[in-house]
Amino acid sequence: MDKEQVTEEVVETDEETQEESKTFTEEEFQKALQKEADKRVSQALETNKQKLEAEFQARLEAEKEKVVNTANMTAEEKAKAEFEAQKAIWEAEKAEFEKQKLELSTTKKMNSEGLPSDFASLVIGADEEETDSNIEMFKSQWKEALEKAVNDRLKGATPKAGNSKPSAVMTKEEFGKLGYKDRDRLLDKDPDLMKKLK
């Protein structure tokens, strides 16, 4: 019986290998592609649904707790709790407004200083003073880096020493080894030496 099982397993493996190397027509490929896309979209929708349900449950629990807490309160206590909730919302909105205002002023300051405003989010501090301090520090470091980069570019590479010898040291033997082009260059460069070496 063991031989029959091994034979069946080999046949199954061969069939699996043939399925993996199957050639698809354009229509079959599009169907398979659509099937995979549908599968991924379904997974994303399911994940999103679970996330929304969890958020809903959390909100529901918070509201239930709020109702239970307010049920035992007097009218004055309810008004005070409502006021505190509205105050918390207002303070959160105010903080967001102040943050946006600080981001805008930082961007303007960076532009007026000639600094790239893309770095504004990196220098924003807790308040206006800290942000100004960060801008000044960034400005000095930016200028140093810029100056170093410019100086490095202006330096360039040091010229390498050439293989040519000074014309005054050339001997007749060396002159004889020169090709036509090199002799022509020497004639243009130093006609007196050329006359001496001929």
LINNOR-V687295 format. One record per residue. N is the residue number from 1. SS is DSSP state (h for helix, s for strand, l for the rest). PSI is psi in radians with two decimals (none if undefined). OMEGA is omega in degrees with one decimal (999 if undefined). Layout:
N_SS_PSI_OMEGA ; N_SS_PSI_OMEGA
This chain:
1_l_-0.53_-178.9 ; 2_h_-0.65_-179.6 ; 3_h_-0.66_179.4 ; 4_h_-0.70_179.6 ; 5_h_-0.77_179.2 ; 6_h_-0.75_179.5 ; 7_h_-0.74_178.9 ; 8_h_-0.72_-180.0 ; 9_h_-0.72_179.3 ; 10_h_-0.74_179.2 ; 11_h_-0.78_179.1 ; 12_h_-0.74_179.8 ; 13_h_-0.72_178.6 ; 14_h_-0.71_179.0 ; 15_h_-0.70_178.6 ; 16_h_-0.73_179.5 ; 17_h_-0.70_179.3 ; 18_h_-0.64_179.2 ; 19_h_-0.67_-179.3 ; 20_h_-0.57_-176.9 ; 21_l_0.42_-178.9 ; 22_l_2.46_177.1 ; 23_l_2.33_-177.8 ; 24_l_2.57_170.6 ; 25_l_2.98_-179.9 ; 26_h_-0.75_-178.6 ; 27_h_-0.76_179.3 ; 28_h_-0.69_179.1 ; 29_h_-0.78_179.7 ; 30_h_-0.70_178.4 ; 31_h_-0.78_179.7 ; 32_h_-0.71_178.9 ; 33_h_-0.76_178.9 ; 34_h_-0.70_179.6 ; 35_h_-0.77_179.6 ; 36_h_-0.72_178.5 ; 37_h_-0.76_178.3 ; 38_h_-0.70_-179.8 ; 39_h_-0.78_-178.7 ; 40_h_-0.69_177.7 ; 41_h_-0.74_179.1 ; 42_h_-0.73_178.4 ; 43_h_-0.75_-179.9 ; 44_h_-0.73_179.0 ; 45_h_-0.71_179.6 ; 46_h_-0.74_178.1 ; 47_h_-0.79_179.9 ; 48_h_-0.70_179.4 ; 49_h_-0.78_-180.0 ; 50_h_-0.70_179.1 ; 51_h_-0.82_179.7 ; 52_h_-0.68_177.9 ; 53_h_-0.70_178.4 ; 54_h_-0.74_177.8 ; 55_h_-0.74_179.4 ; 56_h_-0.78_179.9 ; 57_h_-0.71_179.4 ; 58_h_-0.77_177.7 ; 59_h_-0.74_-179.8 ; 60_h_-0.78_178.6 ; 61_h_-0.72_179.0 ; 62_h_-0.73_178.8 ; 63_h_-0.70_177.1 ; 64_h_-0.77_180.0 ; 65_h_-0.71_179.1 ; 66_h_-0.77_179.7 ; 67_h_-0.76_179.4 ; 68_h_-0.74_-179.1 ; 69_h_-0.72_-178.0 ; 70_h_-0.35_-179.4 ; 71_h_-0.57_-178.1 ; 72_l_0.03_-176.4 ; 73_l_2.74_173.5 ; 74_l_3.00_-179.9 ; 75_h_-0.68_179.9 ; 76_h_-0.75_179.0 ; 77_h_-0.68_177.1 ; 78_h_-0.75_178.8 ; 79_h_-0.72_179.8 ; 80_h_-0.73_179.1 ; 81_h_-0.73_178.0 ; 82_h_-0.72_178.0 ; 83_h_-0.75_179.7 ; 84_h_-0.70_179.0 ; 85_h_-0.77_178.6 ; 86_h_-0.64_178.8 ; 87_h_-0.73_179.2 ; 88_h_-0.72_178.1 ; 89_h_-0.78_-179.6 ; 90_h_-0.75_-179.9 ; 91_h_-0.65_177.6 ; 92_h_-0.75_178.3 ; 93_h_-0.69_178.3 ; 94_h_-0.76_179.5 ; 95_h_-0.71_177.8 ; 96_h_-0.73_178.1 ; 97_h_-0.77_179.4 ; 98_h_-0.67_178.6 ; 99_h_-0.80_179.1 ; 100_h_-0.69_178.3 ; 101_h_-0.76_179.3 ; 102_h_-0.70_177.8 ; 103_h_-0.75_179.8 ; 104_h_-0.80_-179.5 ; 105_h_-0.61_177.9 ; 106_h_-0.77_178.7 ; 107_h_-0.76_179.1 ; 108_h_-0.77_179.7 ; 109_h_-0.73_-179.5 ; 110_h_-0.73_177.6 ; 111_h_-0.74_-178.8 ; 112_h_-0.48_178.2 ; 113_l_-0.09_-178.6 ; 114_l_0.38_179.7 ; 115_l_2.68_179.0 ; 116_l_2.18_-177.3 ; 117_h_-0.16_177.1 ; 118_h_-0.41_-178.1 ; 119_h_0.11_-177.5 ; 120_h_-0.73_-178.0 ; 121_h_-0.37_-179.2 ; 122_h_-0.41_-176.1 ; 123_h_-0.05_-179.6 ; 124_l_2.27_178.7 ; 125_l_-2.90_-179.3 ; 126_l_-0.52_179.5 ; 127_l_-3.08_-176.4 ; 128_h_-0.75_-178.2 ; 129_h_-0.82_-180.0 ; 130_h_-0.67_178.7 ; 131_h_-0.77_178.4 ; 132_h_-0.73_177.7 ; 133_h_-0.76_179.3 ; 134_h_-0.67_179.0 ; 135_h_-0.77_179.6 ; 136_h_-0.73_178.7 ; 137_h_-0.76_178.5 ; 138_h_-0.72_-178.7 ; 139_h_-0.81_-179.0 ; 140_h_-0.73_179.1 ; 141_h_-0.65_178.7 ; 142_h_-0.79_-178.8 ; 143_h_-0.70_177.9 ; 144_h_-0.82_-179.0 ; 145_h_-0.70_179.7 ; 146_h_-0.78_179.2 ; 147_h_-0.74_179.0 ; 148_h_-0.76_-179.9 ; 149_h_-0.72_179.1 ; 150_h_-0.78_179.8 ; 151_h_-0.69_177.9 ; 152_h_-0.68_178.9 ; 153_h_-0.66_-178.5 ; 154_h_-0.56_178.8 ; 155_h_-0.84_-177.2 ; 156_l_-2.95_180.0 ; 157_l_2.54_176.5 ; 158_l_2.30_-179.9 ; 159_l_2.45_179.3 ; 160_l_2.61_179.1 ; 161_l_2.34_-179.0 ; 162_l_2.94_179.0 ; 163_l_-0.20_-176.9 ; 164_l_2.51_179.2 ; 165_l_2.73_176.8 ; 166_l_2.50_-174.6 ; 167_h_-0.47_-178.1 ; 168_h_-0.36_-175.8 ; 169_h_-0.18_-175.6 ; 170_l_2.35_178.8 ; 171_l_2.97_178.8 ; 172_h_-0.59_179.4 ; 173_h_-0.77_177.7 ; 174_h_-0.65_178.8 ; 175_h_-0.65_179.8 ; 176_h_-0.47_-179.9 ; 177_h_-0.24_-178.9 ; 178_l_2.54_175.6 ; 179_l_3.08_-177.1 ; 180_h_-0.79_-177.9 ; 181_h_-0.72_179.7 ; 182_h_-0.64_177.0 ; 183_h_-0.67_179.1 ; 184_h_-0.73_177.3 ; 185_h_-0.73_179.1 ; 186_h_-0.66_177.9 ; 187_h_-0.75_178.4 ; 188_h_-0.65_-174.3 ; 189_h_-0.79_-174.8 ; 190_l_1.46_-176.9 ; 191_h_-0.54_-179.9 ; 192_h_-0.75_178.1 ; 193_h_-0.66_-179.7 ; 194_h_-0.73_179.3 ; 195_h_-0.68_-179.8 ; 196_h_-0.63_-174.9 ; 197_h_-0.28_-179.3 ; 198_l_none_999
